[in-house]
Amino acid sequence: MRVFEVKLMFEPKTYDIDYAGIVSNQVYIRWLEDMRIEVIRQHFGWENFPPAIVPVLLRTEIEYKKALKLFDKVEGRMWVSGLDNVRLFLDAEFIRGAEREEIAVAKHTVVFFDINKNRPVRIPGELKKAILAYKSGS
């Protein structure tokens, strides 16, 4: 089961292409950020965050498997793959076409940051409860 999964469609623009004619690595990072924000928006809601607490990207790992070119359409999927007291782990994949060709896979590690205290904090309790309830099928 993929907890809090989101799916977004992406299509490279002319400014996303590098000198070799393929989608630049930086574009995938932008798309991952779009999906990370969408996971929170769709499944938890920004309004449910405590004041001054923001999710901050701590680490990104990405494995590029196939080249993506201009006019290719790709489906991005992201879901919560795990959590501990302070970190949220997200997995993602980019899939092209009816053949479901895997283009890239990625992992995000997120921490939550109190902008007033200028330090990381525990995952907001309500978010953690929602994730654990989803995982248990409640």
C-alpha positions as CSV (number, residue, x, y, z in Angstrom):
1,M,0.0,0.0,0.0
2,R,1.3,3.4,-0.9
3,V,0.5,5.8,1.9
4,F,-0.8,9.3,0.8
5,E,0.1,8.6,-2.9
6,V,-0.3,11.5,-5.4
7,K,-0.1,11.4,-9.2
8,L,0.8,14.3,-11.3
9,M,1.3,14.5,-15.1
10,F,4.3,16.4,-16.4
11,E,5.4,17.5,-19.9
12,P,8.8,19.0,-20.5
13,K,8.9,22.5,-21.9
14,T,11.5,23.9,-24.2
15,Y,13.3,25.6,-21.3
16,D,13.5,22.2,-19.5
17,I,15.8,20.7,-22.2
18,D,19.6,20.7,-21.9
19,Y,22.2,21.0,-24.7
20,A,21.9,17.3,-25.4
21,G,18.2,17.5,-26.1
22,I,17.0,15.7,-23.0
23,V,15.3,16.9,-19.8
24,S,17.8,18.5,-17.4
25,N,18.3,16.8,-14.1
26,Q,17.2,20.0,-12.4
27,V,13.7,19.6,-13.8
28,Y,13.1,16.3,-12.0
29,I,14.0,18.1,-8.7
30,R,11.4,20.7,-9.4
31,W,8.8,18.1,-10.3
32,L,9.6,16.2,-7.0
33,E,9.0,19.4,-5.1
34,D,5.7,19.8,-6.9
35,M,4.7,16.3,-5.8
36,R,6.0,16.7,-2.2
37,I,3.8,19.9,-1.8
38,E,0.9,18.0,-3.3
39,V,1.2,15.1,-0.9
40,I,0.7,17.5,2.0
41,R,-2.0,19.6,0.3
42,Q,-4.1,16.6,-0.8
43,H,-3.8,14.4,2.2
44,F,-3.2,16.7,5.2
45,G,-3.8,20.3,4.2
46,W,-1.5,23.2,4.9
47,E,-4.2,24.7,7.2
48,N,-3.6,21.8,9.6
49,F,0.0,22.6,10.2
50,P,0.9,24.3,13.5
51,P,1.9,28.0,13.0
52,A,5.6,28.5,12.1
53,I,6.2,24.8,11.3
54,V,7.3,24.1,7.7
55,P,8.5,21.0,5.9
56,V,12.1,21.3,4.8
57,L,13.9,19.0,2.3
58,L,16.9,17.4,4.0
59,R,18.0,14.9,1.3
60,T,17.1,13.9,-2.3
61,E,18.3,10.8,-4.0
62,I,17.4,10.2,-7.6
63,E,18.3,7.4,-10.1
64,Y,17.8,8.2,-13.7
65,K,17.0,5.2,-15.8
66,K,15.9,6.5,-19.2
67,A,16.2,9.8,-21.0
68,L,13.1,12.0,-21.2
69,K,12.8,14.4,-24.2
70,L,10.7,17.3,-25.3
71,F,7.0,16.5,-25.8
72,D,7.3,13.2,-23.8
73,K,4.6,13.0,-21.2
74,V,5.5,11.5,-17.9
75,E,3.4,10.5,-14.8
76,G,5.0,11.3,-11.5
77,R,3.9,9.5,-8.4
78,M,5.0,10.1,-4.8
79,W,4.0,8.5,-1.5
80,V,5.0,8.3,2.1
81,S,7.3,5.4,2.5
82,G,8.1,5.8,6.2
83,L,8.6,8.1,9.2
84,D,10.3,8.4,12.5
85,N,10.0,11.1,15.2
86,V,11.6,13.8,13.1
87,R,11.9,12.6,9.6
88,L,9.4,11.9,6.9
89,F,10.5,9.6,4.0
90,L,8.9,9.9,0.6
91,D,9.4,7.7,-2.5
92,A,8.7,8.7,-6.0
93,E,8.8,7.4,-9.6
94,F,8.4,8.8,-13.1
95,I,6.6,6.6,-15.6
96,R,6.3,7.2,-19.4
97,G,3.6,6.0,-21.7
98,A,1.2,3.1,-21.9
99,E,4.2,0.8,-21.7
100,R,4.7,2.1,-18.1
101,E,8.4,2.7,-18.8
102,E,10.2,3.7,-15.6
103,I,12.2,6.9,-16.3
104,A,13.5,7.7,-12.8
105,V,13.0,6.8,-9.2
106,A,13.7,9.1,-6.2
107,K,13.7,9.3,-2.4
108,H,13.1,12.4,-0.3
109,T,13.9,12.9,3.4
110,V,12.0,15.7,5.0
111,V,12.3,17.3,8.4
112,F,9.9,19.8,10.0
113,F,11.4,23.1,11.0
114,D,10.1,25.8,13.5
115,I,10.9,29.1,11.8
116,N,10.5,31.0,15.1
117,K,13.0,28.8,17.0
118,N,15.2,28.2,14.0
119,R,15.5,24.5,14.6
120,P,14.0,21.1,13.5
121,V,11.0,19.8,15.5
122,R,9.1,16.5,15.7
123,I,6.7,15.6,12.9
124,P,3.4,17.5,13.7
125,G,1.3,15.1,15.8
126,E,-1.8,15.2,13.7
127,L,0.2,14.5,10.5
128,K,1.9,11.6,12.1
129,K,-1.4,10.2,13.4
130,A,-3.0,10.6,9.9
131,I,-0.1,8.7,8.3
132,L,-0.2,5.9,10.9
133,A,-4.0,5.6,10.6
134,Y,-3.7,5.4,6.8
135,K,-1.0,2.7,7.1
136,S,-3.2,0.6,9.5
137,G,-6.2,0.9,7.2
138,S,-8.3,3.0,9.6
